[in-house]
Amino acid sequence: MTITKYLAALVLLAAVGVWAAAQTIKPGEIWLDNRGQHIQAHGGGIIKLGDTYYWFGEDRTQGLDPSKKFVSCYSSKDLANWTFRNQVLKLSDPENLGRRFVVERPKVFYNAKTKKYVMYMHFDVNYALARVGVATSDTVDGDYKFVTSFRPLGQESRDIGQFIDDDGSAYLIFEDRPAKGFHIAKLSDDYLTVEKDVCLIRAPLEGGAIVHYKGLYYALGSALTGWKPNPNKYATATSLEGPWSEFKDIAPPEANTYGSQSTMLLKVVGTKATTVIFMGDMWKPQTQWDSRYLWMPVEIGDGKLRLPEPKEFTIDVVTGEAVIKK
Ligand code: GAL
């Protein structure tokens, strides 16, 4: 073996070592990307393609053009080290709504039939239009082109969430203020529209998230208190159609979800364990670019879900094991 090949092998081994080892996640701290910049993926969602996780979210970097709305995408193989991929959506008011239009909580679905990446977003002006926007791309990291906006199933829609079931079926979760609840709705075959209401859960919750764990669906969400944290709650059901149990606190109510608001439940299925990570946003409404992320492995099973007090933890995406540091 030449010295160059030897060195290359060493580098490769070191890299594999880094990826394979459990990585530390520090809830609430500034999370730097590969460029050394605080990750901008607020109100976000994660999809896994092959062995890579892609995290999409609101890019609220200070000083961005205020007439546009931005979504950024990051990739990672270990959920801790994130590479900035692209500002995948740079949207300049596609429907002449005026400067107060908002794009929030983007969620991307990959459609294996059409081979398109389909982004849903909360698309609004003055929080009164209550629609979703849809944008598509041929590649995961953009650029995404705006396609249309609509009220899913004709209903008002503000916060959205995404759920992909174990069989690959794709659902949009959306909060419906007049109905005092949130919908779990199936996307059409091409994902470009919302086809069927699977369930309207009559609990006034937003930031909706769902996970399927050991034969039970767990749905959780936050109360409607804007940027202010509140006690997030969960319920369970054996099928998405329900019936859903009563909603219970995921943490002591006085902790207000440890200052965060739900955006997704991420299931990490490994060779030894399955870990469910609560992904929450710690919003800073006056300095949005500095908003933080609270991710924590939840205690889950037998119809119960508990968000432990945030502490540093490690996650090994290969074994699926998470360890909360003492
Ligand atoms: C929250 C919502 C956020 C954002 C905010 C605006 O309730 O979860 O995504 O819309 O209100 O006040």
Residues whose N, C-alpha, C, O or C-beta is under 5 A from the ligand:
A	BS01	GAL	E104 D159 T225 G226 W227
